[in-house]
Amino acid sequence: MSIESRNITVSGLTVEVVRKPIKNLHLGVYPPQGRVRVAAPLAVDDEAVRLAVVGKLGWIKRQRAKFQAQPRQSQRRMISGESHYFLGRRYRLRVHETTGALRIALRGAATMDLFVRPDTTVERREQVLHDFYRAELKRLVPELLEKWQPKLGVEARAWGIKRMKTKWGTCNIEARRIWLNLELAKKPVQCLEYILVHELTHLLERHHNEHFTGLLDRHLPQWRTLREELNGSVLTDY
């Protein structure tokens, strides 16, 4: 697939323009900072993109204002007393010194224990947390795939987890490979389920058109509510 990407400026906004072999122009505003991205057909020139963006300036500003107003986590120091999220629940971090394996353990419904060595850096402590998140997602996703692939009549050949700045998930249709954002470990499991169903649905319909939303409406009627919950939850700046 031929893809071209460049930035243009429209009314003081930096707009990422990605040209693909698609039929229609798609405009999106993405968290956490409200980045503006336009996916455009290869034949559409910059002036046509500018006109499309200008026509949506009011909507773009409202979306960016919503992102800016959302609660954000402060810079993580990975020390006792900090709040961290897992599956939509807030936990208070307690750091314990150990000579054993570095690990995370949940205690009850409110405490997250981090076991580290005395000289463990902030970056390494954070990596221990990310490893915990990754392991938990790898535990949850197979059960959801087992539930949803037969319902949708599709099968992903591969899936994985990685940190992404602007997307909760992606689907490579040709490779039938799904990627899920590591940040989903912080959100309610219903949000993870929505993103997985969303990406699996792309194996039936490439574009976000009426056919795509119709499939979501049929199989996961509450998807719009879950999308709002996901996009309205605490943001983390990378």
Secondary structure, DSSP 4 states (H G I P E B T S, - for coil): ---EEEEEEETTEEEEEEEES-SS-EEEEETTTTEEEEEEETT--HHHHHHHHHHTHHHHHHHHHHHHHS-BPPPP---TT-EEEETTEEEEEEEEE-SS--EEEEETTTEEEEEE-TT--HHHHHHHHHHHHHHHHHHHHHHHHHHHHHHHT---SEEEEE--SS-SEEEETTTTEEEEEGGGGGS-HHHHHHHHHHHHHTTT-SSSSHHHHHHHHHH-TTHHHHHHHHHTS-B---
